[in-house]
Amino acid sequence: MFLKNRLFVSLNLPDNVIEQIVSLRDEISTDDNIKWEPKDKLHLTIKFIGDVPDEIKDQISKELSFINQYPEIKCSFYKFGFFYRDSKPIILWAGLSADDQLNNLINNVNERLKKFSILLEQRKFNPHITLLRIKNDPGINFVNNFKNFTFRPIFFTANTVMLYKSILHPEGSEYIEIKNYKLKELEMWWLLIENKN
């Protein structure tokens, strides 16, 4: 019997970016009865690891330390959208685009985790943050208001990656920080690359 650790890796977002997204969200929908995802849980999951025992958790934390050598990532939020199941919306998300460093990072994380028998995600990576988990039909107006809403892209630089443990409670999930990985400023990263060559 071992203690399970439900782990995932996320790209953390600057507070001011989260505030801008939440402000746009509230501009579109003013319904006070909607149970939005809390602001402190808004993040971009780049790898869901799943349940692992304590000793594997610690090994994974150390293995991912290579992330500290990665450059910060240029990103932008540019639209809202939905995931569907049986033609019904189940997730409202804010869509994100990023430079090639994000895909490079994800590929390297996957490669490093192979030794722990962590399965590769079969679905194509769709960078987004979850704003709402939809349990009841919100109505076509709600869906269309978000799908048709346009805004100027929110540009930002992401400089922190986090290994989290997720604990499931009846009232929702709780995220606990396991390890914080600081991405290098681009200028510093280029200096490191030049010194290696």
Salt bridges, closest charged atoms under 4 A:
GLU19 OE2 - LYS39 NZ 2.95
ASP26 OD1 - ARG25 NH2 2.90
GLU37 OE2 - ARG133 NE 3.41
ASP58 OD1 - LYS57 NZ 3.96
GLU63 OE2 - ARG112 NH1 3.42
GLU63 OE1 - LYS115 NZ 3.17
GLU111 OE1 - LYS114 NZ 3.26
GLU121 OE2 - ARG123 NE 3.12
GLU174 OE1 - HIS169 NE2 2.86
